[in-house]
Amino acid sequence: MMESKIRRHTDLIVYQRAYTAAMTLFETTKSFPIEERYSLIDQVRRSSRSVCANLAEAWQKRRYKGAFIAKLCDSEAEAAETQVWIQFAVDSKYVDREIVKPIYNEYDEIIAMLVTMINNPDKWILFQ
């Protein structure tokens, strides 16, 4: 049974953390070179925001266990993709590793939270 205080996707701690991480990355990418506007900047912003969007979709699909799990898996994949773009930004020397290390590590924790939800869907789905 899901906790009564969680009424919408924005109440989920994993959503809140993913949203904060995405906004932190948004601010970080403002300093990237202009020639990366339509490639790396766009990719990292898109994937980081997609973690949140897929969580919102998963929450709305929690009537159907398979659909719920599938959207959580999509969110997990987007979080991992975001980590790849962070690695490219570091290796391209657009940002110092120490600046983005906390963000990268935050995505490790977000992924772990998503995997826990994926492995325990009955706690979240509406009908069993």
N, CA, C and O atoms as CSV, one atom per row, in Angstrom:
chain,resi,resn,atom,element,x,y,z
A,1,MET,N,N,0.847,-1.179,0.000
A,1,MET,CA,C,0.000,0.000,0.000
A,1,MET,C,C,0.892,1.242,0.000
A,1,MET,O,O,1.842,1.332,0.777
A,2,MET,N,N,0.578,2.197,-0.878
A,2,MET,CA,C,1.397,3.408,-0.918
A,2,MET,C,C,1.068,4.310,0.263
A,2,MET,O,O,-0.032,4.265,0.814
A,3,GLU,N,N,2.019,5.110,0.629
A,3,GLU,CA,C,1.835,6.005,1.757
A,3,GLU,C,C,0.810,7.070,1.398
A,3,GLU,O,O,0.785,7.557,0.268
A,4,SER,N,N,-0.036,7.432,2.357
A,4,SER,CA,C,-1.132,8.363,2.079
A,4,SER,C,C,-0.650,9.778,1.759
A,4,SER,O,O,-1.356,10.531,1.088
A,5,LYS,N,N,0.523,10.142,2.223
A,5,LYS,CA,C,0.999,11.504,1.978
A,5,LYS,C,C,1.457,11.720,0.527
A,5,LYS,O,O,1.633,12.860,0.097
A,6,ILE,N,N,1.645,10.646,-0.212
A,6,ILE,CA,C,2.056,10.770,-1.605
A,6,ILE,C,C,0.806,10.751,-2.487
A,6,ILE,O,O,0.193,9.705,-2.706
A,7,ARG,N,N,0.451,11.921,-2.980
A,7,ARG,CA,C,-0.771,12.053,-3.778
A,7,ARG,C,C,-0.489,12.279,-5.259
A,7,ARG,O,O,-1.327,11.993,-6.114
A,8,ARG,N,N,0.688,12.790,-5.546
A,8,ARG,CA,C,1.041,13.068,-6.948
A,8,ARG,C,C,2.531,12.809,-7.139
A,8,ARG,O,O,3.283,12.658,-6.176
A,9,HIS,N,N,2.927,12.762,-8.377
A,9,HIS,CA,C,4.334,12.445,-8.672
A,9,HIS,C,C,5.296,13.440,-8.038
A,9,HIS,O,O,6.418,13.076,-7.687
A,10,THR,N,N,4.877,14.671,-7.889
A,10,THR,CA,C,5.766,15.682,-7.308
A,10,THR,C,C,6.010,15.452,-5.817
A,10,THR,O,O,6.908,16.065,-5.240
A,11,ASP,N,N,5.228,14.582,-5.187
A,11,ASP,CA,C,5.437,14.240,-3.782
A,11,ASP,C,C,6.518,13.173,-3.592
A,11,ASP,O,O,7.013,12.973,-2.482
A,12,LEU,N,N,6.878,12.494,-4.674
A,12,LEU,CA,C,7.892,11.442,-4.591
A,12,LEU,C,C,9.278,12.055,-4.378
A,12,LEU,O,O,9.662,12.989,-5.082
A,13,ILE,N,N,10.011,11.537,-3.425
A,13,ILE,CA,C,11.362,12.036,-3.160
A,13,ILE,C,C,12.245,11.857,-4.386
A,13,ILE,O,O,13.046,12.736,-4.706
A,14,VAL,N,N,12.109,10.738,-5.069
A,14,VAL,CA,C,12.925,10.505,-6.266
A,14,VAL,C,C,12.629,11.554,-7.337
A,14,VAL,O,O,13.544,11.999,-8.030
A,15,TYR,N,N,11.372,11.953,-7.481
A,15,TYR,CA,C,11.030,13.010,-8.441
A,15,TYR,C,C,11.673,14.325,-8.023
A,15,TYR,O,O,12.273,15.016,-8.847
A,16,GLN,N,N,11.552,14.668,-6.767
A,16,GLN,CA,C,12.115,15.929,-6.272
A,16,GLN,C,C,13.619,15.988,-6.481
A,16,GLN,O,O,14.159,17.023,-6.874
A,17,ARG,N,N,14.291,14.879,-6.219
A,17,ARG,CA,C,15.745,14.837,-6.400
A,17,ARG,C,C,16.110,14.912,-7.880
A,17,ARG,O,O,17.065,15.594,-8.250
A,18,ALA,N,N,15.361,14.220,-8.721
A,18,ALA,CA,C,15.627,14.260,-10.162
A,18,ALA,C,C,15.388,15.664,-10.713
A,18,ALA,O,O,16.146,16.137,-11.559
A,19,TYR,N,N,14.355,16.319,-10.242
A,19,TYR,CA,C,14.050,17.679,-10.702
A,19,TYR,C,C,15.171,18.643,-10.296
A,19,TYR,O,O,15.624,19.455,-11.102
A,20,THR,N,N,15.600,18.545,-9.066
A,20,THR,CA,C,16.692,19.403,-8.586
A,20,THR,C,C,17.972,19.141,-9.377
A,20,THR,O,O,18.675,20.080,-9.752
A,21,ALA,N,N,18.273,17.878,-9.630
A,21,ALA,CA,C,19.474,17.537,-10.409
A,21,ALA,C,C,19.376,18.095,-11.822
A,21,ALA,O,O,20.359,18.610,-12.355
A,22,ALA,N,N,18.209,17.999,-12.426
A,22,ALA,CA,C,18.023,18.526,-13.785
A,22,ALA,C,C,18.207,20.044,-13.817
A,22,ALA,O,O,18.815,20.580,-14.744
A,23,MET,N,N,17.690,20.719,-12.821
A,23,MET,CA,C,17.845,22.173,-12.769
A,23,MET,C,C,19.301,22.566,-12.516
A,23,MET,O,O,19.777,23.566,-13.053
A,24,THR,N,N,19.998,21.791,-11.709
A,24,THR,CA,C,21.424,22.042,-11.475
A,24,THR,C,C,22.195,21.863,-12.777
A,24,THR,O,O,23.069,22.667,-13.100
A,25,LEU,N,N,21.875,20.815,-13.519
A,25,LEU,CA,C,22.538,20.607,-14.814
A,25,LEU,C,C,22.204,21.725,-15.793
A,25,LEU,O,O,23.070,22.160,-16.552
A,26,PHE,N,N,20.973,22.190,-15.784
A,26,PHE,CA,C,20.588,23.304,-16.643
A,26,PHE,C,C,21.490,24.507,-16.384
A,26,PHE,O,O,22.013,25.115,-17.318
A,27,GLU,N,N,21.664,24.839,-15.124
A,27,GLU,CA,C,22.523,25.973,-14.766
A,27,GLU,C,C,23.971,25.714,-15.170
A,27,GLU,O,O,24.655,26.613,-15.659
A,28,THR,N,N,24.431,24.497,-14.966
A,28,THR,CA,C,25.812,24.138,-15.300
A,28,THR,C,C,26.071,24.265,-16.796
A,28,THR,O,O,27.134,24.731,-17.205
A,29,THR,N,N,25.106,23.853,-17.613
A,29,THR,CA,C,25.311,23.875,-19.066
A,29,THR,C,C,25.287,25.279,-19.658
A,29,THR,O,O,25.651,25.463,-20.820
A,30,LYS,N,N,24.874,26.252,-18.894
A,30,LYS,CA,C,24.886,27.635,-19.392
A,30,LYS,C,C,26.299,28.111,-19.716
A,30,LYS,O,O,26.479,29.028,-20.518
A,31,SER,N,N,27.293,27.494,-19.099
A,31,SER,CA,C,28.682,27.901,-19.335
A,31,SER,C,C,29.357,27.096,-20.448
A,31,SER,O,O,30.520,27.347,-20.765
A,32,PHE,N,N,28.652,26.140,-21.040
A,32,PHE,CA,C,29.234,25.338,-22.116
A,32,PHE,C,C,29.387,26.195,-23.380
A,32,PHE,O,O,28.676,27.187,-23.540
A,33,PRO,N,N,30.291,25.826,-24.261
A,33,PRO,CA,C,30.494,26.597,-25.496
A,33,PRO,C,C,29.223,26.657,-26.348
A,33,PRO,O,O,28.440,25.707,-26.386
A,34,ILE,N,N,29.040,27.759,-27.012
A,34,ILE,CA,C,27.855,27.992,-27.836
A,34,ILE,C,C,27.702,26.939,-28.944
A,34,ILE,O,O,26.582,26.608,-29.334
A,35,GLU,N,N,28.824,26.414,-29.449
A,35,GLU,CA,C,28.727,25.413,-30.522
A,35,GLU,C,C,28.114,24.097,-30.039
A,35,GLU,O,O,27.763,23.244,-30.855
A,36,GLU,N,N,27.983,23.926,-28.726
A,36,GLU,CA,C,27.353,22.725,-28.168
A,36,GLU,C,C,25.854,22.905,-27.904
A,36,GLU,O,O,25.195,22.004,-27.384
A,37,ARG,N,N,25.328,24.071,-28.267
A,37,ARG,CA,C,23.923,24.367,-27.977
A,37,ARG,C,C,22.970,23.294,-28.499
A,37,ARG,O,O,22.049,22.891,-27.790
A,38,TYR,N,N,23.177,22.832,-29.719
A,38,TYR,CA,C,22.244,21.887,-30.316
A,38,TYR,C,C,22.746,20.449,-30.274
A,38,TYR,O,O,22.206,19.577,-30.955
A,39,SER,N,N,23.758,20.209,-29.489
A,39,SER,CA,C,24.231,18.829,-29.341
A,39,SER,C,C,24.331,18.478,-27.856
A,39,SER,O,O,23.339,18.051,-27.265
A,40,LEU,N,N,25.465,18.642,-27.259
A,40,LEU,CA,C,25.651,18.192,-25.879
A,40,LEU,C,C,24.713,18.899,-24.898
A,40,LEU,O,O,24.108,18.253,-24.043
A,41,ILE,N,N,24.595,20.198,-25.017
A,41,ILE,CA,C,23.708,20.937,-24.103
A,41,ILE,C,C,22.279,20.425,-24.237
A,41,ILE,O,O,21.615,20.133,-23.243
A,42,ASP,N,N,21.821,20.322,-25.467
A,42,ASP,CA,C,20.463,19.851,-25.716
A,42,ASP,C,C,20.270,18.429,-25.180
A,42,ASP,O,O,19.243,18.131,-24.570
A,43,GLN,N,N,21.239,17.566,-25.403
A,43,GLN,CA,C,21.122,16.174,-24.983
A,43,GLN,C,C,21.055,16.034,-23.464
A,43,GLN,O,O,20.191,15.328,-22.944
A,44,VAL,N,N,21.959,16.699,-22.755
A,44,VAL,CA,C,21.987,16.554,-21.295
A,44,VAL,C,C,20.743,17.180,-20.668
A,44,VAL,O,O,20.207,16.650,-19.694
A,45,ARG,N,N,20.289,18.283,-21.210
A,45,ARG,CA,C,19.069,18.895,-20.686
A,45,ARG,C,C,17.864,18.012,-20.969
A,45,ARG,O,O,17.011,17.834,-20.100
A,46,ARG,N,N,17.784,17.464,-22.154
A,46,ARG,CA,C,16.654,16.623,-22.541
A,46,ARG,C,C,16.601,15.364,-21.672
A,46,ARG,O,O,15.550,15.035,-21.121
A,47,SER,N,N,17.726,14.663,-21.547
A,47,SER,CA,C,17.708,13.408,-20.791
A,47,SER,C,C,17.436,13.646,-19.304
A,47,SER,O,O,16.712,12.874,-18.676
A,48,SER,N,N,18.008,14.705,-18.744
A,48,SER,CA,C,17.788,14.968,-17.318
A,48,SER,C,C,16.333,15.332,-17.049
A,48,SER,O,O,15.773,14.924,-16.031
A,49,ARG,N,N,15.720,16.087,-17.942
A,49,ARG,CA,C,14.301,16.434,-17.788
A,49,ARG,C,C,13.408,15.227,-18.021
A,49,ARG,O,O,12.336,15.110,-17.427
A,50,SER,N,N,13.856,14.341,-18.883
A,50,SER,CA,C,13.075,13.156,-19.205
A,50,SER,C,C,12.965,12.194,-18.027
A,50,SER,O,O,11.996,11.441,-17.933
A,51,VAL,N,N,13.939,12.210,-17.136
A,51,VAL,CA,C,13.833,11.400,-15.921
A,51,VAL,C,C,12.549,11.790,-15.185
A,51,VAL,O,O,11.769,10.931,-14.776
A,52,CYS,N,N,12.349,13.078,-15.027
A,52,CYS,CA,C,11.161,13.590,-14.327
A,52,CYS,C,C,9.884,13.320,-15.124
A,52,CYS,O,O,8.875,12.901,-14.556
A,53,ALA,N,N,9.925,13.555,-16.413
A,53,ALA,CA,C,8.735,13.354,-17.245
A,53,ALA,C,C,8.289,11.892,-17.224
A,53,ALA,O,O,7.095,11.605,-17.141
A,54,ASN,N,N,9.244,10.978,-17.297
A,54,ASN,CA,C,8.896,9.560,-17.257
A,54,ASN,C,C,8.385,9.135,-15.886
A,54,ASN,O,O,7.529,8.255,-15.793
A,55,LEU,N,N,8.885,9.735,-14.844
A,55,LEU,CA,C,8.344,9.474,-13.510
A,55,LEU,C,C,6.891,9.933,-13.411
A,55,LEU,O,O,6.051,9.239,-12.840
A,56,ALA,N,N,6.606,11.094,-13.966
A,56,ALA,CA,C,5.226,11.593,-13.961
A,56,ALA,C,C,4.319,10.644,-14.739
A,56,ALA,O,O,3.208,10.346,-14.298
A,57,GLU,N,N,4.780,10.173,-15.880
A,57,GLU,CA,C,3.992,9.223,-16.661
A,57,GLU,C,C,3.814,7.908,-15.911
A,57,GLU,O,O,2.723,7.337,-15.921
A,58,ALA,N,N,4.854,7.426,-15.270
A,58,ALA,CA,C,4.761,6.181,-14.497
A,58,ALA,C,C,3.696,6.329,-13.407
A,58,ALA,O,O,2.882,5.431,-13.193
A,59,TRP,N,N,3.716,7.464,-12.730
A,59,TRP,CA,C,2.762,7.694,-11.658
A,59,TRP,C,C,1.327,7.636,-12.175
A,59,TRP,O,O,0.447,7.073,-11.524
A,60,GLN,N,N,1.104,8.211,-13.325
A,60,GLN,CA,C,-0.249,8.208,-13.902
A,60,GLN,C,C,-0.647,6.828,-14.427
A,60,GLN,O,O,-1.835,6.549,-14.585
A,61,LYS,N,N,0.322,5.971,-14.696
A,61,LYS,CA,C,0.039,4.639,-15.242
A,61,LYS,C,C,0.088,3.551,-14.169
A,61,LYS,O,O,0.154,2.365,-14.496
A,62,ARG,N,N,0.056,3.934,-12.915
A,62,ARG,CA,C,0.219,2.943,-11.857
A,62,ARG,C,C,-0.999,2.053,-11.651
A,62,ARG,O,O,-1.000,1.221,-10.743
A,63,ARG,N,N,-2.022,2.204,-12.459
A,63,ARG,CA,C,-3.146,1.262,-12.450
A,63,ARG,C,C,-2.748,-0.062,-13.109
A,63,ARG,O,O,-3.354,-1.107,-12.870
A,64,TYR,N,N,-1.723,0.017,-13.934
A,64,TYR,CA,C,-1.286,-1.147,-14.699
A,64,TYR,C,C,0.182,-1.418,-14.386
A,64,TYR,O,O,1.069,-0.664,-14.785
A,65,LYS,N,N,0.411,-2.488,-13.681
A,65,LYS,CA,C,1.749,-2.820,-13.188
A,65,LYS,C,C,2.803,-2.788,-14.299
A,65,LYS,O,O,3.864,-2.188,-14.123
A,66,GLY,N,N,2.523,-3.423,-15.432
A,66,GLY,CA,C,3.490,-3.471,-16.524
A,66,GLY,C,C,3.818,-2.095,-17.075
A,66,GLY,O,O,4.981,-1.784,-17.334
A,67,ALA,N,N,2.790,-1.269,-17.255
A,67,ALA,CA,C,3.004,0.086,-17.779
A,67,ALA,C,C,3.786,0.937,-16.775
A,67,ALA,O,O,4.661,1.717,-17.152
A,68,PHE,N,N,3.461,0.775,-15.513
A,68,PHE,CA,C,4.161,1.494,-14.446
A,68,PHE,C,C,5.649,1.150,-14.455
A,68,PHE,O,O,6.503,2.036,-14.435
A,69,ILE,N,N,5.943,-0.144,-14.486
A,69,ILE,CA,C,7.334,-0.594,-14.488
A,69,ILE,C,C,8.056,-0.128,-15.745
A,69,ILE,O,O,9.212,0.290,-15.680
A,70,ALA,N,N,7.382,-0.200,-16.887
A,70,ALA,CA,C,8.010,0.215,-18.150
A,70,ALA,C,C,8.419,1.693,-18.114
A,70,ALA,O,O,9.512,2.043,-18.558
A,71,LYS,N,N,7.551,2.553,-17.590
A,71,LYS,CA,C,7.891,3.982,-17.530
A,71,LYS,C,C,8.997,4.244,-16.503
A,71,LYS,O,O,9.830,5.130,-16.696
A,72,LEU,N,N,9.003,3.476,-15.416
A,72,LEU,CA,C,10.103,3.611,-14.450
A,72,LEU,C,C,11.424,3.187,-15.086
A,72,LEU,O,O,12.463,3.801,-14.843
A,73,CYS,N,N,11.376,2.135,-15.902
A,73,CYS,CA,C,12.582,1.693,-16.618
A,73,CYS,C,C,13.054,2.766,-17.592
A,73,CYS,O,O,14.255,2.986,-17.744
A,74,ASP,N,N,12.106,3.433,-18.252
A,74,ASP,CA,C,12.470,4.543,-19.141
A,74,ASP,C,C,13.148,5.658,-18.346
A,74,ASP,O,O,14.138,6.234,-18.796
A,75,SER,N,N,12.620,5.955,-17.183
A,75,SER,CA,C,13.206,6.990,-16.333
A,75,SER,C,C,14.620,6.602,-15.906
A,75,SER,O,O,15.531,7.430,-15.912
A,76,GLU,N,N,14.791,5.335,-15.538
A,76,GLU,CA,C,16.120,4.831,-15.160
A,76,GLU,C,C,17.103,4.965,-16.321
A,76,GLU,O,O,18.245,5.384,-16.132
A,77,ALA,N,N,16.653,4.608,-17.515
A,77,ALA,CA,C,17.519,4.702,-18.699
A,77,ALA,C,C,17.919,6.151,-18.972
A,77,ALA,O,O,19.066,6.419,-19.329
A,78,GLU,N,N,16.992,7.074,-18.810
A,78,GLU,CA,C,17.301,8.494,-19.028
A,78,GLU,C,C,18.291,9.010,-17.995
A,78,GLU,O,O,19.138,9.845,-18.313
A,79,ALA,N,N,18.195,8.527,-16.773
A,79,ALA,CA,C,19.155,8.926,-15.735
A,79,ALA,C,C,20.554,8.433,-16.087
A,79,ALA,O,O,21.534,9.160,-15.928
A,80,ALA,N,N,20.640,7.202,-16.562
A,80,ALA,CA,C,21.945,6.660,-16.975
A,80,ALA,C,C,22.481,7.422,-18.187
A,80,ALA,O,O,23.679,7.690,-18.272
A,81,GLU,N,N,21.602,7.770,-19.118
A,81,GLU,CA,C,22.027,8.557,-20.283
A,81,GLU,C,C,22.561,9.918,-19.838
A,81,GLU,O,O,23.554,10.405,-20.377
A,82,THR,N,N,21.917,10.513,-18.877
A,82,THR,CA,C,22.377,11.806,-18.360
A,82,THR,C,C,23.802,11.681,-17.833
A,82,THR,O,O,24.622,12.577,-18.031
A,83,GLN,N,N,24.096,10.570,-17.162
A,83,GLN,CA,C,25.454,10.355,-16.669
A,83,GLN,C,C,26.462,10.265,-17.813
A,83,GLN,O,O,27.593,10.733,-17.685
A,84,VAL,N,N,26.056,9.667,-18.925
A,84,VAL,CA,C,26.947,9.589,-20.096
A,84,VAL,C,C,27.260,10.990,-20.601
A,84,VAL,O,O,28.417,11.298,-20.888
A,85,TRP,N,N,26.247,11.840,-20.713
A,85,TRP,CA,C,26.473,13.210,-21.210
A,85,TRP,C,C,27.343,14.001,-20.241
A,85,TRP,O,O,28.147,14.829,-20.670
A,86,ILE,N,N,27.196,13.760,-18.959
A,86,ILE,CA,C,28.067,14.412,-17.976
A,86,ILE,C,C,29.512,13.989,-18.214
A,86,ILE,O,O,30.421,14.817,-18.162
A,87,GLN,N,N,29.722,12.703,-18.475
A,87,GLN,CA,C,31.081,12.219,-18.760
A,87,GLN,C,C,31.650,12.893,-20.006
A,87,GLN,O,O,32.815,13.289,-20.019
A,88,PHE,N,N,30.835,13.025,-21.051
A,88,PHE,CA,C,31.301,13.707,-22.261
A,88,PHE,C,C,31.659,15.158,-21.971
A,88,PHE,O,O,32.653,15.663,-22.493
A,89,ALA,N,N,30.871,15.830,-21.152
A,89,ALA,CA,C,31.154,17.226,-20.817
A,89,ALA,C,C,32.486,17.359,-20.080
A,89,ALA,O,O,33.257,18.282,-20.342
A,90,VAL,N,N,32.746,16.452,-19.175
A,90,VAL,CA,C,34.012,16.465,-18.431
A,90,VAL,C,C,35.177,16.186,-19.365
A,90,VAL,O,O,36.171,16.913,-19.357
A,91,ASP,N,N,35.061,15.133,-20.172
A,91,ASP,CA,C,36.146,14.749,-21.068
A,91,ASP,C,C,36.381,15.770,-22.175
A,91,ASP,O,O,37.474,15.839,-22.736
A,92,SER,N,N,35.364,16.557,-22.491
A,92,SER,CA,C,35.510,17.630,-23.483
A,92,SER,C,C,36.044,18.908,-22.845
A,92,SER,O,O,36.249,19.913,-23.526
A,93,LYS,N,N,36.264,18.861,-21.545
A,93,LYS,CA,C,36.807,19.985,-20.772
A,93,LYS,C,C,35.851,21.185,-20.717
A,93,LYS,O,O,36.286,22.333,-20.631
A,94,TYR,N,N,34.546,20.900,-20.767
A,94,TYR,CA,C,33.541,21.958,-20.652
A,94,TYR,C,C,33.209,22.267,-19.201
A,94,TYR,O,O,32.688,23.335,-18.878
A,95,VAL,N,N,33.521,21.307,-18.331
A,95,VAL,CA,C,33.236,21.471,-16.911
A,95,VAL,C,C,34.235,20.615,-16.128
A,95,VAL,O,O,34.637,19.539,-16.572
A,96,ASP,N,N,34.616,21.107,-14.980
A,96,ASP,CA,C,35.548,20.381,-14.131
A,96,ASP,C,C,34.841,19.178,-13.489
A,96,ASP,O,O,33.695,19.274,-13.049
A,97,ARG,N,N,35.536,18.077,-13.449
A,97,ARG,CA,C,34.995,16.839,-12.877
A,97,ARG,C,C,34.459,17.057,-11.458
A,97,ARG,O,O,33.407,16.527,-11.102
A,98,GLU,N,N,35.178,17.831,-10.657
A,98,GLU,CA,C,34.764,18.046,-9.263
A,98,GLU,C,C,33.463,18.847,-9.168
A,98,GLU,O,O,32.728,18.726,-8.188
A,99,ILE,N,N,33.185,19.652,-10.171
A,99,ILE,CA,C,31.930,20.435,-10.191
A,99,ILE,C,C,30.728,19.518,-10.393
A,99,ILE,O,O,29.701,19.676,-9.733
A,100,VAL,N,N,30.860,18.551,-11.317
A,100,VAL,CA,C,29.718,17.701,-11.668
A,100,VAL,C,C,29.704,16.352,-10.948
A,100,VAL,O,O,28.748,15.586,-11.076
A,101,LYS,N,N,30.747,16.069,-10.205
A,101,LYS,CA,C,30.785,14.789,-9.481
A,101,LYS,C,C,29.577,14.621,-8.554
A,101,LYS,O,O,28.993,13.538,-8.526
A,102,PRO,N,N,29.181,15.645,-7.798
A,102,PRO,CA,C,27.993,15.481,-6.950
A,102,PRO,C,C,26.713,15.218,-7.763
A,102,PRO,O,O,25.837,14.473,-7.324
A,103,ILE,N,N,26.615,15.824,-8.931
A,103,ILE,CA,C,25.436,15.608,-9.780
A,103,ILE,C,C,25.448,14.175,-10.313
A,103,ILE,O,O,24.426,13.489,-10.297
A,104,TYR,N,N,26.610,13.734,-10.782
A,104,TYR,CA,C,26.752,12.367,-11.277
A,104,TYR,C,C,26.385,11.367,-10.180
A,104,TYR,O,O,25.653,10.409,-10.425
A,105,ASN,N,N,26.896,11.597,-8.979
A,105,ASN,CA,C,26.598,10.720,-7.850
A,105,ASN,C,C,25.117,10.773,-7.468
A,105,ASN,O,O,24.546,9.770,-7.040
A,106,GLU,N,N,24.507,11.936,-7.624
A,106,GLU,CA,C,23.074,12.050,-7.351
A,106,GLU,C,C,22.277,11.166,-8.315
A,106,GLU,O,O,21.289,10.547,-7.921
A,107,TYR,N,N,22.706,11.109,-9.565
A,107,TYR,CA,C,22.026,10.232,-10.521
A,107,TYR,C,C,22.224,8.758,-10.167
A,107,TYR,O,O,21.342,7.945,-10.444
A,108,ASP,N,N,23.358,8.392,-9.562
A,108,ASP,CA,C,23.512,7.025,-9.055
A,108,ASP,C,C,22.427,6.721,-8.020
A,108,ASP,O,O,21.831,5.644,-8.035
A,109,GLU,N,N,22.181,7.663,-7.137
A,109,GLU,CA,C,21.173,7.467,-6.096
A,109,GLU,C,C,19.761,7.471,-6.675
A,109,GLU,O,O,18.907,6.703,-6.231
A,110,ILE,N,N,19.515,8.322,-7.652
A,110,ILE,CA,C,18.214,8.351,-8.318
A,110,ILE,C,C,17.959,7.009,-9.001
A,110,ILE,O,O,16.863,6.458,-8.906
A,111,ILE,N,N,18.965,6.493,-9.681
A,111,ILE,CA,C,18.836,5.178,-10.330
A,111,ILE,C,C,18.533,4.105,-9.287
A,111,ILE,O,O,17.672,3.256,-9.514
A,112,ALA,N,N,19.214,4.130,-8.171
A,112,ALA,CA,C,18.968,3.148,-7.115
A,112,ALA,C,C,17.535,3.241,-6.601
A,112,ALA,O,O,16.898,2.218,-6.350
A,113,MET,N,N,17.031,4.450,-6.443
A,113,MET,CA,C,15.655,4.631,-5.987
A,113,MET,C,C,14.665,4.094,-7.019
A,113,MET,O,O,13.669,3.463,-6.667
A,114,LEU,N,N,14.946,4.349,-8.283
A,114,LEU,CA,C,14.074,3.851,-9.351
A,114,LEU,C,C,14.081,2.330,-9.406
A,114,LEU,O,O,13.034,1.706,-9.582
A,115,VAL,N,N,15.251,1.738,-9.256
A,115,VAL,CA,C,15.356,0.275,-9.267
A,115,VAL,C,C,14.564,-0.314,-8.096
A,115,VAL,O,O,13.911,-1.347,-8.243
A,116,THR,N,N,14.622,0.335,-6.948
A,116,THR,CA,C,13.840,-0.130,-5.797
A,116,THR,C,C,12.348,-0.094,-6.118
A,116,THR,O,O,11.619,-1.027,-5.780
A,117,MET,N,N,11.893,0.968,-6.766
A,117,MET,CA,C,10.477,1.049,-7.158
A,117,MET,C,C,10.135,-0.028,-8.187
A,117,MET,O,O,9.075,-0.649,-8.114
A,118,ILE,N,N,11.037,-0.244,-9.145
A,118,ILE,CA,C,10.816,-1.262,-10.178
A,118,ILE,C,C,10.710,-2.649,-9.542
A,118,ILE,O,O,9.869,-3.457,-9.934
A,119,ASN,N,N,11.564,-2.912,-8.567
A,119,ASN,CA,C,11.588,-4.220,-7.918
A,119,ASN,C,C,10.462,-4.412,-6.897
A,119,ASN,O,O,10.218,-5.531,-6.446
A,120,ASN,N,N,9.781,-3.333,-6.536
A,120,ASN,CA,C,8.694,-3.388,-5.546
A,120,ASN,C,C,7.476,-2.609,-6.029
A,120,ASN,O,O,7.001,-1.718,-5.324
A,121,PRO,N,N,6.964,-2.924,-7.207
A,121,PRO,CA,C,5.880,-2.122,-7.779
A,121,PRO,C,C,4.566,-2.208,-7.010
A,121,PRO,O,O,3.769,-1.271,-7.048
A,122,ASP,N,N,4.331,-3.312,-6.317
A,122,ASP,CA,C,3.048,-3.496,-5.631
A,122,ASP,C,C,2.801,-2.436,-4.558
A,122,ASP,O,O,1.655,-2.153,-4.210
A,123,LYS,N,N,3.862,-1.861,-4.046
A,123,LYS,CA,C,3.721,-0.788,-3.056
A,123,LYS,C,C,3.075,0.457,-3.688
A,123,LYS,O,O,2.454,1.258,-2.989
A,124,TRP,N,N,3.222,0.612,-4.989
A,124,TRP,CA,C,2.826,1.836,-5.667
A,124,TRP,C,C,1.582,1.709,-6.531
A,124,TRP,O,O,0.849,2.684,-6.701
A,125,ILE,N,N,1.331,0.527,-7.079
A,125,ILE,CA,C,0.211,0.422,-8.024
A,125,ILE,C,C,-1.126,0.546,-7.285
A,125,ILE,O,O,-1.223,0.236,-6.098
A,126,LEU,N,N,-2.139,0.998,-7.997
A,126,LEU,CA,C,-3.444,1.275,-7.391
A,126,LEU,C,C,-4.270,0.031,-7.147
A,126,LEU,O,O,-4.912,-0.095,-6.105
A,127,PHE,N,N,-4.260,-0.887,-8.095
A,127,PHE,CA,C,-5.086,-2.091,-7.990
A,127,PHE,C,C,-4.191,-3.317,-7.996
A,127,PHE,O,O,-3.239,-3.402,-8.772
A,128,GLN,N,N,-4.502,-4.250,-7.138
A,128,GLN,CA,C,-3.687,-5.464,-7.069
A,128,GLN,C,C,-4.540,-6.689,-7.258
A,128,GLN,O,O,-4.028,-7.808,-7.231
